[in-house]
């Protein structure tokens, strides 16, 4: 009889190991570039905590596919704010559309710059019981913003690499993992797994910029006199 510990869905390092095998078989990662195990062991997240078991398994098999920046001397993963990630993904014109998300989720994020299905970041907030942090996926379609998912990192990796079925919509996961995004949305947000955030005002111009523009206008008027 299987123990209670073994009766749940595959998680963490075991799930990512399965995902890496799928990535090799389907050609997503055909020439893996792993981190040295000594570096992977000391790697920490922006909050100073060690990387999760799933991320460690990924990095010791391949550290290139996901497109994460890190300091290989200090063993620190580089981060940015959520608004900086939105600008990286969609450009400055999209930043104000996600304002409610910035107000709600103020922790740093790790931007995934690799070839993934849609723009996504690791939200370095509160991990789940398996120690995995939520992945937020971002959408900006015809001026409409959408954010969420809260899929645990190991599950998201498995979906991206073909070991688990990838959902059509943000936050879709196989049935055996269905409760996990909501749990992470509760602990890291307001319980909404996916939402269209309320927009804020576009970034105001600096007062100095306005004064400089006025000085230029006055100079032009003087030259025309």
PyMOL CGO cylinders between C-alpha atoms (Angstrom):
from pymol import cmd
from pymol.cgo import CYLINDER

trace = [
    CYLINDER, 0.00, 0.00, 0.00, 1.34, 3.42, -0.92, 0.3, 1, 1, 1, 1, 1, 1,
    CYLINDER, 1.34, 3.42, -0.92, 2.09, 5.68, 1.99, 0.3, 1, 1, 1, 1, 1, 1,
    CYLINDER, 2.09, 5.68, 1.99, 0.16, 8.91, 2.46, 0.3, 1, 1, 1, 1, 1, 1,
    CYLINDER, 0.16, 8.91, 2.46, 3.31, 10.82, 1.52, 0.3, 1, 1, 1, 1, 1, 1,
    CYLINDER, 3.31, 10.82, 1.52, 3.47, 9.06, -1.84, 0.3, 1, 1, 1, 1, 1, 1,
    CYLINDER, 3.47, 9.06, -1.84, -0.25, 9.25, -2.63, 0.3, 1, 1, 1, 1, 1, 1,
    CYLINDER, -0.25, 9.25, -2.63, -0.30, 12.87, -3.83, 0.3, 1, 1, 1, 1, 1, 1,
    CYLINDER, -0.30, 12.87, -3.83, 0.77, 14.24, -7.20, 0.3, 1, 1, 1, 1, 1, 1,
    CYLINDER, 0.77, 14.24, -7.20, 4.44, 14.40, -8.09, 0.3, 1, 1, 1, 1, 1, 1,
    CYLINDER, 4.44, 14.40, -8.09, 6.13, 17.57, -6.78, 0.3, 1, 1, 1, 1, 1, 1,
    CYLINDER, 6.13, 17.57, -6.78, 9.43, 19.37, -6.43, 0.3, 1, 1, 1, 1, 1, 1,
    CYLINDER, 9.43, 19.37, -6.43, 12.66, 17.84, -7.69, 0.3, 1, 1, 1, 1, 1, 1,
    CYLINDER, 12.66, 17.84, -7.69, 10.92, 14.64, -8.83, 0.3, 1, 1, 1, 1, 1, 1,
    CYLINDER, 10.92, 14.64, -8.83, 8.44, 16.54, -10.97, 0.3, 1, 1, 1, 1, 1, 1,
    CYLINDER, 8.44, 16.54, -10.97, 11.12, 18.78, -12.50, 0.3, 1, 1, 1, 1, 1, 1,
    CYLINDER, 11.12, 18.78, -12.50, 13.32, 15.75, -13.18, 0.3, 1, 1, 1, 1, 1, 1,
    CYLINDER, 13.32, 15.75, -13.18, 10.41, 14.25, -15.12, 0.3, 1, 1, 1, 1, 1, 1,
    CYLINDER, 10.41, 14.25, -15.12, 9.97, 17.58, -16.92, 0.3, 1, 1, 1, 1, 1, 1,
    CYLINDER, 9.97, 17.58, -16.92, 13.62, 17.65, -17.96, 0.3, 1, 1, 1, 1, 1, 1,
    CYLINDER, 13.62, 17.65, -17.96, 13.33, 14.14, -19.37, 0.3, 1, 1, 1, 1, 1, 1,
    CYLINDER, 13.33, 14.14, -19.37, 10.33, 15.31, -21.40, 0.3, 1, 1, 1, 1, 1, 1,
    CYLINDER, 10.33, 15.31, -21.40, 12.22, 18.38, -22.60, 0.3, 1, 1, 1, 1, 1, 1,
    CYLINDER, 12.22, 18.38, -22.60, 15.07, 16.19, -23.80, 0.3, 1, 1, 1, 1, 1, 1,
    CYLINDER, 15.07, 16.19, -23.80, 12.71, 13.78, -25.55, 0.3, 1, 1, 1, 1, 1, 1,
    CYLINDER, 12.71, 13.78, -25.55, 10.67, 16.47, -27.31, 0.3, 1, 1, 1, 1, 1, 1,
    CYLINDER, 10.67, 16.47, -27.31, 13.66, 18.63, -28.26, 0.3, 1, 1, 1, 1, 1, 1,
    CYLINDER, 13.66, 18.63, -28.26, 12.83, 21.69, -26.17, 0.3, 1, 1, 1, 1, 1, 1,
    CYLINDER, 12.83, 21.69, -26.17, 16.20, 21.34, -24.47, 0.3, 1, 1, 1, 1, 1, 1,
    CYLINDER, 16.20, 21.34, -24.47, 18.56, 19.43, -26.72, 0.3, 1, 1, 1, 1, 1, 1,
    CYLINDER, 18.56, 19.43, -26.72, 21.87, 20.75, -25.39, 0.3, 1, 1, 1, 1, 1, 1,
    CYLINDER, 21.87, 20.75, -25.39, 21.49, 21.35, -21.65, 0.3, 1, 1, 1, 1, 1, 1,
    CYLINDER, 21.49, 21.35, -21.65, 23.87, 23.68, -19.87, 0.3, 1, 1, 1, 1, 1, 1,
    CYLINDER, 23.87, 23.68, -19.87, 23.77, 22.84, -16.16, 0.3, 1, 1, 1, 1, 1, 1,
    CYLINDER, 23.77, 22.84, -16.16, 25.11, 24.88, -13.28, 0.3, 1, 1, 1, 1, 1, 1,
    CYLINDER, 25.11, 24.88, -13.28, 27.90, 23.33, -11.24, 0.3, 1, 1, 1, 1, 1, 1,
    CYLINDER, 27.90, 23.33, -11.24, 26.26, 21.55, -8.33, 0.3, 1, 1, 1, 1, 1, 1,
    CYLINDER, 26.26, 21.55, -8.33, 28.33, 23.61, -5.87, 0.3, 1, 1, 1, 1, 1, 1,
    CYLINDER, 28.33, 23.61, -5.87, 26.85, 26.83, -7.29, 0.3, 1, 1, 1, 1, 1, 1,
    CYLINDER, 26.85, 26.83, -7.29, 23.30, 25.46, -7.42, 0.3, 1, 1, 1, 1, 1, 1,
    CYLINDER, 23.30, 25.46, -7.42, 23.54, 24.42, -3.76, 0.3, 1, 1, 1, 1, 1, 1,
    CYLINDER, 23.54, 24.42, -3.76, 24.42, 27.93, -2.59, 0.3, 1, 1, 1, 1, 1, 1,
    CYLINDER, 24.42, 27.93, -2.59, 22.08, 29.82, -4.95, 0.3, 1, 1, 1, 1, 1, 1,
    CYLINDER, 22.08, 29.82, -4.95, 19.60, 32.05, -3.15, 0.3, 1, 1, 1, 1, 1, 1,
    CYLINDER, 19.60, 32.05, -3.15, 16.49, 33.98, -4.13, 0.3, 1, 1, 1, 1, 1, 1,
    CYLINDER, 16.49, 33.98, -4.13, 16.13, 37.77, -3.81, 0.3, 1, 1, 1, 1, 1, 1,
    CYLINDER, 16.13, 37.77, -3.81, 14.62, 37.31, -0.33, 0.3, 1, 1, 1, 1, 1, 1,
    CYLINDER, 14.62, 37.31, -0.33, 17.78, 35.54, 0.84, 0.3, 1, 1, 1, 1, 1, 1,
    CYLINDER, 17.78, 35.54, 0.84, 16.14, 32.11, 1.00, 0.3, 1, 1, 1, 1, 1, 1,
    CYLINDER, 16.14, 32.11, 1.00, 17.62, 29.09, -0.81, 0.3, 1, 1, 1, 1, 1, 1,
    CYLINDER, 17.62, 29.09, -0.81, 16.11, 28.24, -4.17, 0.3, 1, 1, 1, 1, 1, 1,
    CYLINDER, 16.11, 28.24, -4.17, 13.38, 25.61, -4.10, 0.3, 1, 1, 1, 1, 1, 1,
    CYLINDER, 13.38, 25.61, -4.10, 13.98, 21.92, -4.69, 0.3, 1, 1, 1, 1, 1, 1,
    CYLINDER, 13.98, 21.92, -4.69, 12.35, 22.22, -8.10, 0.3, 1, 1, 1, 1, 1, 1,
    CYLINDER, 12.35, 22.22, -8.10, 14.51, 25.13, -9.18, 0.3, 1, 1, 1, 1, 1, 1,
    CYLINDER, 14.51, 25.13, -9.18, 17.66, 23.42, -7.93, 0.3, 1, 1, 1, 1, 1, 1,
    CYLINDER, 17.66, 23.42, -7.93, 16.81, 20.34, -9.98, 0.3, 1, 1, 1, 1, 1, 1,
    CYLINDER, 16.81, 20.34, -9.98, 16.27, 22.52, -13.04, 0.3, 1, 1, 1, 1, 1, 1,
    CYLINDER, 16.27, 22.52, -13.04, 19.52, 24.43, -12.64, 0.3, 1, 1, 1, 1, 1, 1,
    CYLINDER, 19.52, 24.43, -12.64, 21.63, 21.31, -12.10, 0.3, 1, 1, 1, 1, 1, 1,
    CYLINDER, 21.63, 21.31, -12.10, 20.24, 19.90, -15.35, 0.3, 1, 1, 1, 1, 1, 1,
    CYLINDER, 20.24, 19.90, -15.35, 19.98, 23.09, -17.41, 0.3, 1, 1, 1, 1, 1, 1,
    CYLINDER, 19.98, 23.09, -17.41, 20.25, 26.75, -16.42, 0.3, 1, 1, 1, 1, 1, 1,
    CYLINDER, 20.25, 26.75, -16.42, 19.81, 28.33, -19.85, 0.3, 1, 1, 1, 1, 1, 1,
    CYLINDER, 19.81, 28.33, -19.85, 16.31, 27.50, -21.06, 0.3, 1, 1, 1, 1, 1, 1,
    CYLINDER, 16.31, 27.50, -21.06, 14.45, 29.55, -18.45, 0.3, 1, 1, 1, 1, 1, 1,
    CYLINDER, 14.45, 29.55, -18.45, 16.50, 32.71, -19.04, 0.3, 1, 1, 1, 1, 1, 1,
    CYLINDER, 16.50, 32.71, -19.04, 17.12, 33.77, -15.42, 0.3, 1, 1, 1, 1, 1, 1,
    CYLINDER, 17.12, 33.77, -15.42, 19.91, 36.23, -14.62, 0.3, 1, 1, 1, 1, 1, 1,
    CYLINDER, 19.91, 36.23, -14.62, 22.14, 35.45, -11.67, 0.3, 1, 1, 1, 1, 1, 1,
    CYLINDER, 22.14, 35.45, -11.67, 25.44, 36.41, -10.08, 0.3, 1, 1, 1, 1, 1, 1,
    CYLINDER, 25.44, 36.41, -10.08, 27.61, 33.31, -10.37, 0.3, 1, 1, 1, 1, 1, 1,
    CYLINDER, 27.61, 33.31, -10.37, 30.17, 34.65, -7.89, 0.3, 1, 1, 1, 1, 1, 1,
    CYLINDER, 30.17, 34.65, -7.89, 27.72, 35.53, -5.13, 0.3, 1, 1, 1, 1, 1, 1,
    CYLINDER, 27.72, 35.53, -5.13, 25.21, 32.81, -5.97, 0.3, 1, 1, 1, 1, 1, 1,
    CYLINDER, 25.21, 32.81, -5.97, 22.32, 35.27, -6.07, 0.3, 1, 1, 1, 1, 1, 1,
    CYLINDER, 22.32, 35.27, -6.07, 19.43, 35.32, -8.51, 0.3, 1, 1, 1, 1, 1, 1,
    CYLINDER, 19.43, 35.32, -8.51, 18.76, 38.80, -9.84, 0.3, 1, 1, 1, 1, 1, 1,
    CYLINDER, 18.76, 38.80, -9.84, 15.35, 40.36, -9.42, 0.3, 1, 1, 1, 1, 1, 1,
    CYLINDER, 15.35, 40.36, -9.42, 13.21, 43.32, -10.38, 0.3, 1, 1, 1, 1, 1, 1,
    CYLINDER, 13.21, 43.32, -10.38, 9.91, 44.87, -9.34, 0.3, 1, 1, 1, 1, 1, 1,
    CYLINDER, 9.91, 44.87, -9.34, 6.69, 43.68, -10.95, 0.3, 1, 1, 1, 1, 1, 1,
    CYLINDER, 6.69, 43.68, -10.95, 6.25, 46.94, -12.86, 0.3, 1, 1, 1, 1, 1, 1,
    CYLINDER, 6.25, 46.94, -12.86, 9.76, 46.58, -14.27, 0.3, 1, 1, 1, 1, 1, 1,
    CYLINDER, 9.76, 46.58, -14.27, 8.85, 43.07, -15.40, 0.3, 1, 1, 1, 1, 1, 1,
    CYLINDER, 8.85, 43.07, -15.40, 5.73, 44.37, -17.15, 0.3, 1, 1, 1, 1, 1, 1,
    CYLINDER, 5.73, 44.37, -17.15, 7.81, 46.98, -18.95, 0.3, 1, 1, 1, 1, 1, 1,
    CYLINDER, 7.81, 46.98, -18.95, 10.34, 44.31, -19.93, 0.3, 1, 1, 1, 1, 1, 1,
    CYLINDER, 10.34, 44.31, -19.93, 7.58, 42.13, -21.37, 0.3, 1, 1, 1, 1, 1, 1,
    CYLINDER, 7.58, 42.13, -21.37, 5.33, 44.68, -23.07, 0.3, 1, 1, 1, 1, 1, 1,
    CYLINDER, 5.33, 44.68, -23.07, 6.98, 48.11, -23.06, 0.3, 1, 1, 1, 1, 1, 1,
    CYLINDER, 6.98, 48.11, -23.06, 6.43, 51.27, -21.07, 0.3, 1, 1, 1, 1, 1, 1,
    CYLINDER, 6.43, 51.27, -21.07, 2.95, 51.89, -22.48, 0.3, 1, 1, 1, 1, 1, 1,
    CYLINDER, 2.95, 51.89, -22.48, 1.59, 48.82, -20.65, 0.3, 1, 1, 1, 1, 1, 1,
    CYLINDER, 1.59, 48.82, -20.65, 2.94, 49.62, -17.19, 0.3, 1, 1, 1, 1, 1, 1,
    CYLINDER, 2.94, 49.62, -17.19, 0.02, 51.71, -15.89, 0.3, 1, 1, 1, 1, 1, 1,
    CYLINDER, 0.02, 51.71, -15.89, -2.50, 49.00, -16.84, 0.3, 1, 1, 1, 1, 1, 1,
    CYLINDER, -2.50, 49.00, -16.84, -1.24, 46.64, -14.13, 0.3, 1, 1, 1, 1, 1, 1,
    CYLINDER, -1.24, 46.64, -14.13, -1.29, 49.16, -11.24, 0.3, 1, 1, 1, 1, 1, 1,
    CYLINDER, -1.29, 49.16, -11.24, -3.61, 47.17, -8.96, 0.3, 1, 1, 1, 1, 1, 1,
    CYLINDER, -3.61, 47.17, -8.96, -1.25, 44.19, -9.19, 0.3, 1, 1, 1, 1, 1, 1,
    CYLINDER, -1.25, 44.19, -9.19, 1.71, 46.31, -8.04, 0.3, 1, 1, 1, 1, 1, 1,
    CYLINDER, 1.71, 46.31, -8.04, -0.29, 47.58, -5.07, 0.3, 1, 1, 1, 1, 1, 1,
    CYLINDER, -0.29, 47.58, -5.07, -1.32, 44.06, -4.11, 0.3, 1, 1, 1, 1, 1, 1,
    CYLINDER, -1.32, 44.06, -4.11, 1.96, 42.20, -4.74, 0.3, 1, 1, 1, 1, 1, 1,
    CYLINDER, 1.96, 42.20, -4.74, 4.92, 44.32, -3.73, 0.3, 1, 1, 1, 1, 1, 1,
    CYLINDER, 4.92, 44.32, -3.73, 7.61, 41.65, -3.37, 0.3, 1, 1, 1, 1, 1, 1,
    CYLINDER, 7.61, 41.65, -3.37, 10.41, 41.28, -5.90, 0.3, 1, 1, 1, 1, 1, 1,
    CYLINDER, 10.41, 41.28, -5.90, 10.04, 39.00, -8.91, 0.3, 1, 1, 1, 1, 1, 1,
    CYLINDER, 10.04, 39.00, -8.91, 12.42, 36.94, -11.01, 0.3, 1, 1, 1, 1, 1, 1,
    CYLINDER, 12.42, 36.94, -11.01, 11.87, 37.51, -14.72, 0.3, 1, 1, 1, 1, 1, 1,
    CYLINDER, 11.87, 37.51, -14.72, 11.93, 34.51, -17.05, 0.3, 1, 1, 1, 1, 1, 1,
    CYLINDER, 11.93, 34.51, -17.05, 13.57, 35.60, -20.28, 0.3, 1, 1, 1, 1, 1, 1,
    CYLINDER, 13.57, 35.60, -20.28, 13.57, 32.22, -22.00, 0.3, 1, 1, 1, 1, 1, 1,
    CYLINDER, 13.57, 32.22, -22.00, 11.38, 30.81, -24.75, 0.3, 1, 1, 1, 1, 1, 1,
    CYLINDER, 11.38, 30.81, -24.75, 8.19, 30.24, -22.76, 0.3, 1, 1, 1, 1, 1, 1,
    CYLINDER, 8.19, 30.24, -22.76, 4.52, 30.18, -23.70, 0.3, 1, 1, 1, 1, 1, 1,
    CYLINDER, 4.52, 30.18, -23.70, 3.71, 33.65, -22.31, 0.3, 1, 1, 1, 1, 1, 1,
    CYLINDER, 3.71, 33.65, -22.31, 5.58, 36.26, -20.24, 0.3, 1, 1, 1, 1, 1, 1,
    CYLINDER, 5.58, 36.26, -20.24, 6.00, 35.06, -16.67, 0.3, 1, 1, 1, 1, 1, 1,
    CYLINDER, 6.00, 35.06, -16.67, 7.83, 35.77, -13.42, 0.3, 1, 1, 1, 1, 1, 1,
    CYLINDER, 7.83, 35.77, -13.42, 8.54, 33.99, -10.17, 0.3, 1, 1, 1, 1, 1, 1,
    CYLINDER, 8.54, 33.99, -10.17, 6.86, 35.93, -7.38, 0.3, 1, 1, 1, 1, 1, 1,
    CYLINDER, 6.86, 35.93, -7.38, 9.15, 35.80, -4.36, 0.3, 1, 1, 1, 1, 1, 1,
    CYLINDER, 9.15, 35.80, -4.36, 6.43, 36.04, -1.77, 0.3, 1, 1, 1, 1, 1, 1,
    CYLINDER, 6.43, 36.04, -1.77, 5.15, 33.07, 0.24, 0.3, 1, 1, 1, 1, 1, 1,
    CYLINDER, 5.15, 33.07, 0.24, 5.92, 29.53, -0.98, 0.3, 1, 1, 1, 1, 1, 1,
    CYLINDER, 5.92, 29.53, -0.98, 3.55, 26.60, -0.72, 0.3, 1, 1, 1, 1, 1, 1,
    CYLINDER, 3.55, 26.60, -0.72, 3.88, 23.56, 1.56, 0.3, 1, 1, 1, 1, 1, 1,
    CYLINDER, 3.88, 23.56, 1.56, 6.34, 21.99, -0.90, 0.3, 1, 1, 1, 1, 1, 1,
    CYLINDER, 6.34, 21.99, -0.90, 8.56, 25.08, -0.76, 0.3, 1, 1, 1, 1, 1, 1,
    CYLINDER, 8.56, 25.08, -0.76, 7.72, 26.19, -4.29, 0.3, 1, 1, 1, 1, 1, 1,
    CYLINDER, 7.72, 26.19, -4.29, 6.97, 29.84, -5.08, 0.3, 1, 1, 1, 1, 1, 1,
    CYLINDER, 6.97, 29.84, -5.08, 4.14, 30.96, -7.40, 0.3, 1, 1, 1, 1, 1, 1,
    CYLINDER, 4.14, 30.96, -7.40, 4.64, 31.83, -11.03, 0.3, 1, 1, 1, 1, 1, 1,
    CYLINDER, 4.64, 31.83, -11.03, 2.67, 34.85, -12.25, 0.3, 1, 1, 1, 1, 1, 1,
    CYLINDER, 2.67, 34.85, -12.25, 1.82, 34.91, -15.95, 0.3, 1, 1, 1, 1, 1, 1,
    CYLINDER, 1.82, 34.91, -15.95, 1.17, 38.17, -17.77, 0.3, 1, 1, 1, 1, 1, 1,
    CYLINDER, 1.17, 38.17, -17.77, -0.99, 39.09, -20.72, 0.3, 1, 1, 1, 1, 1, 1,
    CYLINDER, -0.99, 39.09, -20.72, -1.40, 42.40, -22.57, 0.3, 1, 1, 1, 1, 1, 1,
    CYLINDER, -1.40, 42.40, -22.57, -3.83, 42.03, -25.45, 0.3, 1, 1, 1, 1, 1, 1,
    CYLINDER, -3.83, 42.03, -25.45, -5.27, 45.01, -27.31, 0.3, 1, 1, 1, 1, 1, 1,
    CYLINDER, -5.27, 45.01, -27.31, -4.80, 47.23, -24.29, 0.3, 1, 1, 1, 1, 1, 1,
    CYLINDER, -4.80, 47.23, -24.29, -6.32, 44.79, -21.80, 0.3, 1, 1, 1, 1, 1, 1,
    CYLINDER, -6.32, 44.79, -21.80, -4.08, 43.54, -18.98, 0.3, 1, 1, 1, 1, 1, 1,
    CYLINDER, -4.08, 43.54, -18.98, -4.38, 40.19, -17.26, 0.3, 1, 1, 1, 1, 1, 1,
    CYLINDER, -4.38, 40.19, -17.26, -2.20, 38.68, -14.55, 0.3, 1, 1, 1, 1, 1, 1,
    CYLINDER, -2.20, 38.68, -14.55, -2.20, 35.66, -12.30, 0.3, 1, 1, 1, 1, 1, 1,
    CYLINDER, -2.20, 35.66, -12.30, -1.89, 31.92, -12.45, 0.3, 1, 1, 1, 1, 1, 1,
    CYLINDER, -1.89, 31.92, -12.45, -0.14, 31.41, -9.11, 0.3, 1, 1, 1, 1, 1, 1,
    CYLINDER, -0.14, 31.41, -9.11, 1.01, 28.04, -10.42, 0.3, 1, 1, 1, 1, 1, 1,
    CYLINDER, 1.01, 28.04, -10.42, 3.77, 26.53, -8.26, 0.3, 1, 1, 1, 1, 1, 1,
    CYLINDER, 3.77, 26.53, -8.26, 7.15, 26.79, -9.99, 0.3, 1, 1, 1, 1, 1, 1,
    CYLINDER, 7.15, 26.79, -9.99, 7.67, 23.03, -10.32, 0.3, 1, 1, 1, 1, 1, 1,
    CYLINDER, 7.67, 23.03, -10.32, 4.22, 22.52, -11.83, 0.3, 1, 1, 1, 1, 1, 1,
    CYLINDER, 4.22, 22.52, -11.83, 4.68, 25.46, -14.22, 0.3, 1, 1, 1, 1, 1, 1,
    CYLINDER, 4.68, 25.46, -14.22, 8.04, 24.07, -15.41, 0.3, 1, 1, 1, 1, 1, 1,
    CYLINDER, 8.04, 24.07, -15.41, 6.47, 20.66, -16.00, 0.3, 1, 1, 1, 1, 1, 1,
    CYLINDER, 6.47, 20.66, -16.00, 3.72, 22.25, -18.09, 0.3, 1, 1, 1, 1, 1, 1,
    CYLINDER, 3.72, 22.25, -18.09, 6.14, 24.36, -20.13, 0.3, 1, 1, 1, 1, 1, 1,
    CYLINDER, 6.14, 24.36, -20.13, 8.40, 21.37, -20.85, 0.3, 1, 1, 1, 1, 1, 1,
    CYLINDER, 8.40, 21.37, -20.85, 5.66, 18.91, -21.73, 0.3, 1, 1, 1, 1, 1, 1,
    CYLINDER, 5.66, 18.91, -21.73, 5.57, 16.64, -18.67, 0.3, 1, 1, 1, 1, 1, 1,
    CYLINDER, 5.57, 16.64, -18.67, 2.12, 17.96, -17.72, 0.3, 1, 1, 1, 1, 1, 1,
    CYLINDER, 2.12, 17.96, -17.72, -0.68, 19.24, -19.92, 0.3, 1, 1, 1, 1, 1, 1,
    CYLINDER, -0.68, 19.24, -19.92, -0.46, 22.97, -20.49, 0.3, 1, 1, 1, 1, 1, 1,
    CYLINDER, -0.46, 22.97, -20.49, -3.72, 24.83, -19.96, 0.3, 1, 1, 1, 1, 1, 1,
    CYLINDER, -3.72, 24.83, -19.96, -5.23, 27.13, -22.55, 0.3, 1, 1, 1, 1, 1, 1,
    CYLINDER, -5.23, 27.13, -22.55, -5.77, 29.93, -20.04, 0.3, 1, 1, 1, 1, 1, 1,
    CYLINDER, -5.77, 29.93, -20.04, -3.59, 31.49, -17.36, 0.3, 1, 1, 1, 1, 1, 1,
    CYLINDER, -3.59, 31.49, -17.36, -3.71, 29.37, -14.22, 0.3, 1, 1, 1, 1, 1, 1,
    CYLINDER, -3.71, 29.37, -14.22, -5.05, 26.20, -15.87, 0.3, 1, 1, 1, 1, 1, 1,
    CYLINDER, -5.05, 26.20, -15.87, -3.42, 23.08, -14.39, 0.3, 1, 1, 1, 1, 1, 1,
    CYLINDER, -3.42, 23.08, -14.39, -4.22, 19.35, -14.46, 0.3, 1, 1, 1, 1, 1, 1,
    CYLINDER, -4.22, 19.35, -14.46, -6.96, 18.26, -12.08, 0.3, 1, 1, 1, 1, 1, 1,
    CYLINDER, -6.96, 18.26, -12.08, -4.61, 16.71, -9.52, 0.3, 1, 1, 1, 1, 1, 1,
    CYLINDER, -4.61, 16.71, -9.52, -2.92, 20.12, -9.06, 0.3, 1, 1, 1, 1, 1, 1,
    CYLINDER, -2.92, 20.12, -9.06, -6.11, 22.21, -9.21, 0.3, 1, 1, 1, 1, 1, 1,
    CYLINDER, -6.11, 22.21, -9.21, -6.16, 23.32, -5.55, 0.3, 1, 1, 1, 1, 1, 1,
    CYLINDER, -6.16, 23.32, -5.55, -2.60, 24.66, -5.58, 0.3, 1, 1, 1, 1, 1, 1,
    CYLINDER, -2.60, 24.66, -5.58, -3.00, 27.94, -7.55, 0.3, 1, 1, 1, 1, 1, 1,
    CYLINDER, -3.00, 27.94, -7.55, -5.90, 29.05, -5.34, 0.3, 1, 1, 1, 1, 1, 1,
    CYLINDER, -5.90, 29.05, -5.34, -3.92, 28.33, -2.19, 0.3, 1, 1, 1, 1, 1, 1,
    CYLINDER, -3.92, 28.33, -2.19, -1.01, 30.42, -3.44, 0.3, 1, 1, 1, 1, 1, 1,
    CYLINDER, -1.01, 30.42, -3.44, -3.38, 33.17, -4.59, 0.3, 1, 1, 1, 1, 1, 1,
    CYLINDER, -3.38, 33.17, -4.59, -4.77, 33.30, -1.06, 0.3, 1, 1, 1, 1, 1, 1,
    CYLINDER, -4.77, 33.30, -1.06, -1.35, 33.63, 0.59, 0.3, 1, 1, 1, 1, 1, 1,
    CYLINDER, -1.35, 33.63, 0.59, 0.20, 35.99, -1.97, 0.3, 1, 1, 1, 1, 1, 1,
    CYLINDER, 0.20, 35.99, -1.97, -2.74, 38.02, -3.26, 0.3, 1, 1, 1, 1, 1, 1,
    CYLINDER, -2.74, 38.02, -3.26, -6.42, 38.50, -2.55, 0.3, 1, 1, 1, 1, 1, 1,
    CYLINDER, -6.42, 38.50, -2.55, -7.54, 35.03, -3.60, 0.3, 1, 1, 1, 1, 1, 1,
    CYLINDER, -7.54, 35.03, -3.60, -8.19, 35.76, -7.27, 0.3, 1, 1, 1, 1, 1, 1,
    CYLINDER, -8.19, 35.76, -7.27, -6.19, 33.27, -9.33, 0.3, 1, 1, 1, 1, 1, 1,
    CYLINDER, -6.19, 33.27, -9.33, -6.42, 35.40, -12.49, 0.3, 1, 1, 1, 1, 1, 1,
    CYLINDER, -6.42, 35.40, -12.49, -7.68, 38.97, -12.80, 0.3, 1, 1, 1, 1, 1, 1,
    CYLINDER, -7.68, 38.97, -12.80, -7.67, 42.09, -14.91, 0.3, 1, 1, 1, 1, 1, 1,
    CYLINDER, -7.67, 42.09, -14.91, -6.05, 44.68, -12.63, 0.3, 1, 1, 1, 1, 1, 1,
    CYLINDER, -6.05, 44.68, -12.63, -7.37, 48.19, -12.26, 0.3, 1, 1, 1, 1, 1, 1,
    CYLINDER, -7.37, 48.19, -12.26, -5.18, 50.61, -14.15, 0.3, 1, 1, 1, 1, 1, 1,
    CYLINDER, -5.18, 50.61, -14.15, -3.41, 53.56, -12.62, 0.3, 1, 1, 1, 1, 1, 1,
    CYLINDER, -3.41, 53.56, -12.62, -2.51, 56.88, -14.11, 0.3, 1, 1, 1, 1, 1, 1,
    CYLINDER, -2.51, 56.88, -14.11, 0.41, 56.84, -16.57, 0.3, 1, 1, 1, 1, 1, 1,
    CYLINDER, 0.41, 56.84, -16.57, 3.63, 57.91, -14.90, 0.3, 1, 1, 1, 1, 1, 1,
    CYLINDER, 3.63, 57.91, -14.90, 3.62, 61.66, -14.31, 0.3, 1, 1, 1, 1, 1, 1,
    CYLINDER, 3.62, 61.66, -14.31, 6.32, 63.76, -15.88, 0.3, 1, 1, 1, 1, 1, 1,
    CYLINDER, 6.32, 63.76, -15.88, 8.97, 65.01, -13.51, 0.3, 1, 1, 1, 1, 1, 1,
    CYLINDER, 8.97, 65.01, -13.51, 8.53, 68.64, -12.47, 0.3, 1, 1, 1, 1, 1, 1,
    CYLINDER, 8.53, 68.64, -12.47, 12.02, 69.38, -13.73, 0.3, 1, 1, 1, 1, 1, 1,
    CYLINDER, 12.02, 69.38, -13.73, 11.07, 68.15, -17.18, 0.3, 1, 1, 1, 1, 1, 1,
    CYLINDER, 11.07, 68.15, -17.18, 8.14, 70.57, -17.32, 0.3, 1, 1, 1, 1, 1, 1,
    CYLINDER, 8.14, 70.57, -17.32, 10.31, 73.49, -16.20, 0.3, 1, 1, 1, 1, 1, 1,
    CYLINDER, 10.31, 73.49, -16.20, 12.95, 72.61, -18.79, 0.3, 1, 1, 1, 1, 1, 1,
    CYLINDER, 12.95, 72.61, -18.79, 10.28, 72.49, -21.52, 0.3, 1, 1, 1, 1, 1, 1,
    CYLINDER, 10.28, 72.49, -21.52, 8.96, 75.92, -20.44, 0.3, 1, 1, 1, 1, 1, 1,
    CYLINDER, 8.96, 75.92, -20.44, 12.48, 77.38, -20.56, 0.3, 1, 1, 1, 1, 1, 1,
    CYLINDER, 12.48, 77.38, -20.56, 12.93, 76.01, -24.09, 0.3, 1, 1, 1, 1, 1, 1,
    CYLINDER, 12.93, 76.01, -24.09, 9.62, 77.53, -25.20, 0.3, 1, 1, 1, 1, 1, 1,
    CYLINDER, 9.62, 77.53, -25.20, 10.61, 80.93, -23.77, 0.3, 1, 1, 1, 1, 1, 1,
    CYLINDER, 10.61, 80.93, -23.77, 13.97, 80.73, -25.51, 0.3, 1, 1, 1, 1, 1, 1,
    CYLINDER, 13.97, 80.73, -25.51, 12.26, 79.95, -28.81, 0.3, 1, 1, 1, 1, 1, 1,
    CYLINDER, 12.26, 79.95, -28.81, 9.91, 82.92, -28.38, 0.3, 1, 1, 1, 1, 1, 1,
    CYLINDER, 9.91, 82.92, -28.38, 12.88, 85.18, -27.66, 0.3, 1, 1, 1, 1, 1, 1,
    CYLINDER, 12.88, 85.18, -27.66, 14.71, 84.07, -30.78, 0.3, 1, 1, 1, 1, 1, 1,
    CYLINDER, 14.71, 84.07, -30.78, 11.63, 84.80, -32.92, 0.3, 1, 1, 1, 1, 1, 1,
    CYLINDER, 11.63, 84.80, -32.92, 11.29, 88.37, -31.56, 0.3, 1, 1, 1, 1, 1, 1,
]
cmd.load_cgo(trace, "trace")
